[in-house]
Amino acid sequence: MKKRLLAILLSTVMLMAAVTACDAGAAAPAPAPEAAEEVAEAATEAVEEVAEAATEAAEEVAEAASEEWQGDIDEINILFFDLRGVGDNAQPIIDRMNEITAKKAGVVVKNARWAAIAEYANAVSLAMSAGEQLDVCGVFPMAPASFSAMVAAGQLTDLTELLDEEGKDLKAAMGEYLDGMSVNGRILGVPCFRNYASAMYVIMRNDILEDVGMMEQAKALDSWSGLEEIWAAVKESGFSGAEWGSVRMQAGMLATPDKFADAVAYDVLGDTYNLVFTDDEGHVSLSYDNPEFVEGIYKQKEYWDADLCYKDGLTTEEHVDTLTKAGIIFSSLQTSEMGVEAAKKEATGYDETCIELKKNLLTSSHVNKFGMVVPVTSQEPEAAVRWLNAVWTDPELENLLIWGIEGEDYVITETGEADFPEGTDGNVKYHGADFVMGNYFNALPWVGNGVGPEFRKAAYEYLVSSEVSPYMGFTSDNSALDNTLTALNSVYNKWGKMISFGAFQDGDIDAYVAELKTAGVDDYLGALQEQLDAWRAAIGE
């Protein structure tokens, strides 16, 4: 891997030298004969300068590749978020990872625990309340394991100086995106470096679309009314137990208008309860005070009352992809990123049609949705940051942690993409998710991603060209509202899921809002408003 990296670097810089020479010769009209030698000398000097820089860079890479850790080896404990159910088969991955990080960073993982989606938030909560030595854990967009919830609970180690000392390479790679896990200018976590530019998608199983003769309509889908026709056809076909409709009013999206293109994306400022609406003027308000938001909630109720929803969705903790894989779900509404078709094929085993409903704003909430933090219970914070630095910058570690062991869990195709080994049909011991671990721009693209071997490059270009929230870089500090958030969480657990699914009666929304008011939602919104105003003033808005 290191030799291959060096070869690529040398090839790249030699190409740069050649391009520089061409540019030097093409920058002006053809010179007069007496100036020809001067132009040639200038071009030669340019090439020599680039070549010299290339040699120095190559020597630095070679030196870094040959260096090994000389000090003591520190041991850390990590709680991993297990999206694909790989924990039982992960020990060979951890063993190989430890071989690399011991040499590269002087750190190994002594205790690696994996918790599935239904258990993860509780596992984090129990570990923190018990004061367990947890040196690294992932954040997940569900309290109490979300970034904002852990910040509010005072559970995160300040990494600002530690990254300057032990994570310089990581800082250089992440750049301004580290702001997504910063509060008041202090870095409290490291986001998974991925294509943060997401969109809301309508996702439908192709086999069922073909069975009901709706594939053509699905491919051209651009409205809720068109989607409702598809749901009606699937229901009429007798596909029992299916969730035809799912939650329409997702956080950060006013999906009320019939035409998908007319939906409105907004910044929720890190809120995980679908309670915050923020307009372009910086005004923070309760989402349920927005008539358009409530109208969308009542449209969702129409789906519930018409039996167009999977009713067990209120109680199950299973991810919709797991339910799709089990043959229960036909369609869903999900936030995902570029390459969603390949991701859903991996997760469900089905070919699915994925229609982009509306792009989300690129916000701090999207950046800190998945990442890794160092809890305050860590006894080895320096080693933890060295481990993060290694994983975020080493392509070999990235491919290991998401795809597994080369030759066993995946192979590299002639085009430079990763694929399952021949004869396995995807039944390998280990296969992770590239968007929840490390730096996915360092990963091999998976075959069938819809773009090809240039997928990572295309994803990065998509990221940097996406619409950014005017409040990108703002992360709230709700540590003074711990009791309020606990009360709001209790009210949300009682009402939130039921109302968002549309499983409510007339008067329930008023009752929900009244209980939110009693729990202190106005204090919560007021604190967000005050902090946002201060942040805007600090950056000169």
Backbone hydrogen bonds, N-H to C=O, Kabsch-Sander energy under -0.5 kcal/mol:
donor,donor_aa,acceptor,acceptor_aa,energy
5,L,1,M,-2.2
6,L,2,K,-2.3
7,A,3,K,-2.4
8,I,4,R,-2.4
9,L,5,L,-2.4
10,L,6,L,-2.6
11,S,7,A,-2.4
12,T,8,I,-2.5
13,V,9,L,-2.7
14,M,10,L,-2.0
15,L,11,S,-2.0
16,M,12,T,-2.3
17,A,13,V,-2.1
18,A,14,M,-2.1
19,V,15,L,-2.6
20,T,16,M,-2.6
21,A,17,A,-2.1
22,C,18,A,-2.2
23,D,19,V,-2.8
24,A,20,T,-2.5
25,G,21,A,-1.6
26,A,22,C,-1.3
27,A,23,D,-0.9
35,A,32,A,-1.9
36,A,32,A,-0.8
36,A,33,P,-1.0
37,E,33,P,-0.5
39,V,35,A,-2.2
40,A,36,A,-2.6
41,E,37,E,-2.6
42,A,38,E,-2.4
43,A,39,V,-2.5
44,T,40,A,-2.6
45,E,41,E,-2.8
46,A,42,A,-2.2
47,V,43,A,-2.3
48,E,44,T,-2.7
49,E,45,E,-2.5
50,V,46,A,-2.3
51,A,47,V,-2.8
52,E,48,E,-2.6
53,A,49,E,-2.4
54,A,50,V,-2.6
55,T,51,A,-2.6
56,E,52,E,-2.3
57,A,53,A,-2.6
58,A,54,A,-2.8
59,E,55,T,-2.5
60,E,56,E,-2.2
61,V,57,A,-2.4
62,A,58,A,-2.7
63,E,59,E,-2.6
64,A,60,E,-2.6
65,A,61,V,-2.6
66,S,62,A,-1.6
67,E,63,E,-1.1
69,W,103,K,-2.7
74,D,72,D,-0.6
74,D,106,G,-2.6
76,I,108,V,-2.2
78,I,111,N,-2.6
79,L,136,V,-2.0
80,F,78,I,-0.6
80,F,113,R,-3.7
82,D,80,F,-0.6
82,D,115,A,-2.9
83,L,81,F,-1.0
89,N,86,V,-1.9
90,A,87,G,-1.4
93,I,90,A,-0.6
94,I,90,A,-2.4
95,D,91,Q,-2.8
96,R,92,P,-2.1
97,M,93,I,-2.7
98,N,94,I,-2.7
99,E,95,D,-1.5
100,I,96,R,-1.5
101,T,97,M,-3.0
102,A,98,N,-2.1
103,K,99,E,-1.1
104,K,100,I,-2.6
105,A,101,T,-2.7
106,G,101,T,-0.9
106,G,102,A,-0.7
107,V,101,T,-1.2
108,V,74,D,-2.5
110,K,76,I,-2.4
110,K,108,V,-0.7
111,N,76,I,-1.1
112,A,110,K,-0.5
113,R,78,I,-2.8
113,R,111,N,-0.6
115,A,80,F,-2.2
117,I,82,D,-0.6
119,E,116,A,-1.7
120,Y,116,A,-1.9
121,A,117,I,-0.5
123,A,119,E,-2.4
124,V,120,Y,-2.5
125,S,121,A,-2.2
126,L,122,N,-2.7
127,A,123,A,-2.2
128,M,124,V,-2.4
129,S,125,S,-2.5
130,A,126,L,-1.8
131,G,128,M,-1.1
132,E,127,A,-2.4
134,L,132,E,-1.2
135,D,77,N,-1.6
135,D,133,Q,-0.5
136,V,77,N,-1.6
137,C,373,V,-1.9
138,G,79,L,-1.2
139,V,371,G,-2.2
140,F,145,A,-2.0
142,M,140,F,-3.4
145,A,142,M,-2.2
150,M,146,S,-2.3
151,V,147,F,-2.3
152,A,148,S,-2.4
153,A,149,A,-1.6
154,G,151,V,-1.7
155,Q,150,M,-2.5
157,T,374,V,-2.9
159,L,157,T,-0.5
159,L,187,I,-3.2
160,T,187,I,-0.6
163,L,159,L,-2.9
164,D,160,T,-1.1
165,E,161,E,-1.6
166,E,162,L,-3.7
167,G,162,L,-0.5
167,G,163,L,-1.4
171,K,167,G,-2.4
172,A,168,K,-2.2
173,A,169,D,-2.0
174,M,170,L,-2.7
175,G,171,K,-2.5
177,Y,174,M,-1.7
178,L,175,G,-1.6
179,D,176,E,-1.9
180,G,177,Y,-1.5
181,M,178,L,-1.9
182,S,179,D,-1.8
183,V,186,R,-2.6
186,R,183,V,-1.8
188,L,181,M,-2.8
188,L,186,R,-0.5
189,G,181,M,-0.6
190,V,372,M,-2.9
192,C,370,F,-2.3
193,F,438,G,-1.9
194,R,192,C,-0.9
196,Y,194,R,-1.5
198,S,196,Y,-1.0
199,A,336,S,-2.4
200,M,358,K,-2.9
201,Y,199,A,-0.5
201,Y,334,Q,-3.4
202,V,355,I,-2.6
203,I,201,Y,-0.6
203,I,332,S,-2.9
204,M,353,T,-2.3
205,R,330,F,-1.8
206,N,351,D,-2.5
209,L,205,R,-1.9
210,E,206,N,-2.6
211,D,207,D,-1.7
212,V,208,I,-2.0
213,G,210,E,-0.8
214,M,209,L,-2.9
215,M,209,L,-0.6
218,A,214,M,-2.4
219,K,215,M,-2.3
220,A,216,E,-1.1
221,L,218,A,-1.4
224,W,258,D,-2.3
227,L,223,S,-1.6
228,E,224,W,-2.8
229,E,225,S,-1.5
230,I,226,G,-1.4
231,W,227,L,-2.6
232,A,228,E,-2.4
233,A,229,E,-2.0
234,V,230,I,-2.3
235,K,231,W,-2.7
236,E,232,A,-2.5
237,S,233,A,-1.4
238,G,234,V,-0.5
238,G,235,K,-1.5
239,F,234,V,-1.3
240,S,238,G,-1.5
242,A,239,F,-1.0
244,W,242,A,-0.9
245,G,308,L,-4.2
250,Q,248,R,-1.4
253,M,250,Q,-1.8
254,L,264,V,-3.3
255,A,253,M,-1.2
260,F,222,D,-2.1
262,D,259,K,-1.5
263,A,260,F,-1.8
264,V,254,L,-1.8
266,Y,252,G,-1.8
267,D,278,T,-0.5
271,D,268,V,-1.8
277,F,285,S,-2.7
279,D,283,H,-1.7
282,G,279,D,-1.6
285,S,277,F,-2.5
287,S,275,L,-2.9
289,D,286,L,-2.1
290,N,287,S,-1.6
294,V,290,N,-2.2
295,E,291,P,-2.3
296,G,292,E,-1.8
297,I,293,F,-1.7
298,Y,294,V,-2.1
299,K,295,E,-1.5
300,Q,296,G,-1.8
301,K,297,I,-1.6
302,E,298,Y,-1.4
303,Y,299,K,-1.1
304,W,300,Q,-1.9
305,D,301,K,-3.0
306,A,302,E,-1.5
307,D,304,W,-1.6
308,L,303,Y,-3.0
310,Y,245,G,-0.5
311,K,309,C,-1.0
313,G,310,Y,-2.1
314,L,311,K,-1.4
315,T,312,D,-1.4
316,T,312,D,-2.5
322,T,319,H,-0.7
323,L,319,H,-1.8
324,T,320,V,-2.3
325,K,321,D,-2.5
326,A,322,T,-1.5
327,G,324,T,-2.0
328,I,323,L,-2.4
329,I,323,L,-0.8
331,S,243,E,-1.5
332,S,203,I,-2.0
334,Q,201,Y,-2.1
334,Q,332,S,-0.5
336,S,199,A,-2.3
336,S,334,Q,-0.5
338,M,197,A,-0.5
340,V,337,E,-0.7
343,A,339,G,-1.9
344,K,340,V,-2.7
345,K,341,E,-2.0
346,E,342,A,-2.2
347,A,343,A,-2.1
348,T,344,K,-2.8
349,G,344,K,-0.5
349,G,345,K,-2.0
353,T,204,M,-2.7
354,C,352,E,-0.5
355,I,202,V,-2.8
355,I,353,T,-0.6
356,E,354,C,-0.6
357,L,200,M,-3.3
357,L,355,I,-0.6
358,K,200,M,-1.2
360,N,198,S,-2.2
362,L,467,E,-2.4
363,T,361,L,-0.9
367,V,363,T,-1.7
368,N,364,S,-2.8
369,K,366,H,-0.6
371,G,139,V,-0.8
372,M,190,V,-2.6
373,V,137,C,-2.7
376,V,155,Q,-2.1
378,S,375,P,-1.8
384,A,380,E,-2.4
385,V,381,P,-2.1
386,R,382,E,-2.0
387,W,383,A,-2.3
388,L,384,A,-2.2
389,N,385,V,-2.7
390,A,386,R,-2.0
391,V,387,W,-2.5
392,W,388,L,-2.5
393,T,389,N,-0.6
393,T,390,A,-0.8
394,D,390,A,-1.7
398,E,394,D,-2.1
399,N,395,P,-2.6
400,L,396,E,-1.9
401,L,397,L,-2.5
402,I,398,E,-1.6
403,W,399,N,-2.5
404,G,399,N,-1.0
404,G,400,L,-0.9
406,E,404,G,-0.5
407,G,410,Y,-3.9
408,E,405,I,-1.9
409,D,405,I,-3.0
410,Y,405,I,-1.1
411,V,419,D,-2.9
413,T,411,V,-0.6
413,T,417,E,-3.3
416,G,413,T,-1.7
418,A,445,P,-3.0
419,D,411,V,-2.1
424,T,421,P,-1.9
427,N,424,T,-2.3
428,V,426,G,-1.6
432,G,402,I,-3.4
436,V,433,A,-1.2
439,N,391,V,-0.5
440,Y,193,F,-2.4
440,Y,438,G,-0.6
441,F,193,F,-0.6
442,N,439,N,-2.0
443,A,440,Y,-1.0
447,V,418,A,-3.1
449,N,446,W,-0.8
455,F,452,G,-1.8
458,A,454,E,-2.6
459,A,455,F,-2.7
460,Y,456,R,-2.2
461,E,457,K,-2.2
462,Y,458,A,-2.3
463,L,459,A,-2.2
464,V,460,Y,-2.4
465,S,461,E,-1.0
466,S,463,L,-1.4
469,S,362,L,-2.7
472,M,469,S,-1.7
474,F,471,Y,-2.2
475,T,473,G,-0.5
478,N,476,S,-0.6
481,L,478,N,-2.1
482,D,479,S,-0.8
485,L,481,L,-3.1
486,T,482,D,-2.0
487,A,483,N,-2.1
488,L,484,T,-2.7
489,N,485,L,-2.6
490,S,486,T,-1.7
491,V,487,A,-2.0
492,Y,488,L,-3.0
493,N,489,N,-2.5
494,K,490,S,-1.2
495,W,491,V,-2.3
496,G,492,Y,-1.9
497,K,492,Y,-0.7
499,I,495,W,-2.5
500,S,496,G,-2.5
501,F,497,K,-1.9
502,G,498,M,-0.5
502,G,499,I,-0.9
503,A,498,M,-2.2
504,F,502,G,-1.2
508,D,505,Q,-2.3
511,A,507,G,-2.0
512,Y,508,D,-2.7
513,V,509,I,-2.7
514,A,510,D,-2.3
515,E,511,A,-2.1
516,L,512,Y,-2.2
517,K,513,V,-2.4
518,T,514,A,-2.1
519,A,515,E,-2.0
520,G,516,L,-0.8
520,G,517,K,-0.9
521,V,516,L,-2.3
524,Y,520,G,-1.9
525,L,521,V,-2.8
526,G,522,D,-2.4
527,A,523,D,-2.3
528,L,524,Y,-2.0
529,Q,525,L,-2.5
530,E,526,G,-2.5
531,Q,527,A,-2.4
532,L,528,L,-2.7
533,D,529,Q,-2.6
534,A,530,E,-2.1
535,W,531,Q,-2.5
536,R,532,L,-2.7
537,A,533,D,-2.2
538,A,534,A,-2.1
539,I,535,W,-1.6
540,G,537,A,-0.9
541,E,536,R,-3.2
